[in-house]
Each structure stands twice: as structure tokens, then as C-alpha cells.
Amino acid sequence: MPMSVKSAKNQLSLLASFGASYQKYIRKITDPVALDEDYEHIDSCDLDEMDIQWQMAMISIRA
């Protein structure tokens, strides 16, 4: 069954959100200047947001 334009836009938006959160995460964990102490200062809300975005992306892939 063909996908509606609205549904496609929603899925692309989720995918873009996933990509952005992934890039933020990768920058944080691959920064050579960052020390272990710096990771303690990562805001837990940011991690929660990335987790929610990851879960939404996985749901859209399964759908």
C-alpha cells in the first residue's frame, strides 16, 4: 500500500531527528580532548532525549 505524503514526512522527520541525536552522541564520545570526568557532566536530560529519539527511530523502522 502506498505511503501518504504526511506519513513519509513524519518518518523522514524521525529519521532526521535520529541522525542528529546520533551525531551529538558520537561527537561526545569521540572527542579526544574529553576526559572521563567530562562524561560525568553530560546532562541526563540529553541522554534521555537521545534515548527517546532512538526508540522513535526504531519504531518507525519496524513500522
C-alpha positions in Angstrom: 0.0 0.0 0.0 1.4 3.4 -0.9 2.6 5.7 1.9 0.9 9.1 2.2 3.0 12.2 1.9 2.2 13.1 5.5 3.3 9.7 6.8 6.5 10.0 4.7 7.3 13.4 6.1 6.8 12.2 9.6 9.1 9.2 9.1 11.7 11.4 7.5 11.5 13.8 10.4 12.0 10.9 12.8 15.0 9.8 10.8 16.5 13.2 10.7 16.0 13.5 14.5 17.7 10.2 15.0 20.6 11.3 12.8 21.0 14.5 14.7 21.0 12.8 18.1 23.4 10.1 16.9 25.8 12.8 15.7 25.6 14.6 19.0 26.3 11.4 20.8 29.3 10.4 18.6 30.8 13.8 19.0 30.7 13.5 22.7 32.2 10.0 22.9 34.9 10.5 20.2 36.3 13.9 21.4 40.0 13.2 22.1 40.2 16.1 24.5 37.3 14.8 26.7 38.3 13.1 29.9 36.4 10.6 31.9 35.5 13.4 34.3 33.8 15.3 31.5 31.4 12.4 30.9 30.0 12.9 34.4 28.9 16.4 33.4 26.7 15.1 30.5 23.2 16.2 31.3 21.0 13.2 31.9 18.1 15.0 30.2 20.2 15.0 27.0 20.8 11.3 27.3 17.0 10.7 27.9 16.2 12.8 24.9 18.6 10.8 22.7 17.2 7.6 24.1 13.6 8.6 23.2 14.7 9.7 19.7 16.5 6.4 19.2 13.4 4.5 20.3 11.2 6.5 18.0 13.5 5.9 15.1 13.5 2.1 15.8 9.6 2.2 16.0 9.5 3.9 12.6 11.8 1.4 11.1 9.7 -1.5 12.4 6.6 0.1 11.0 
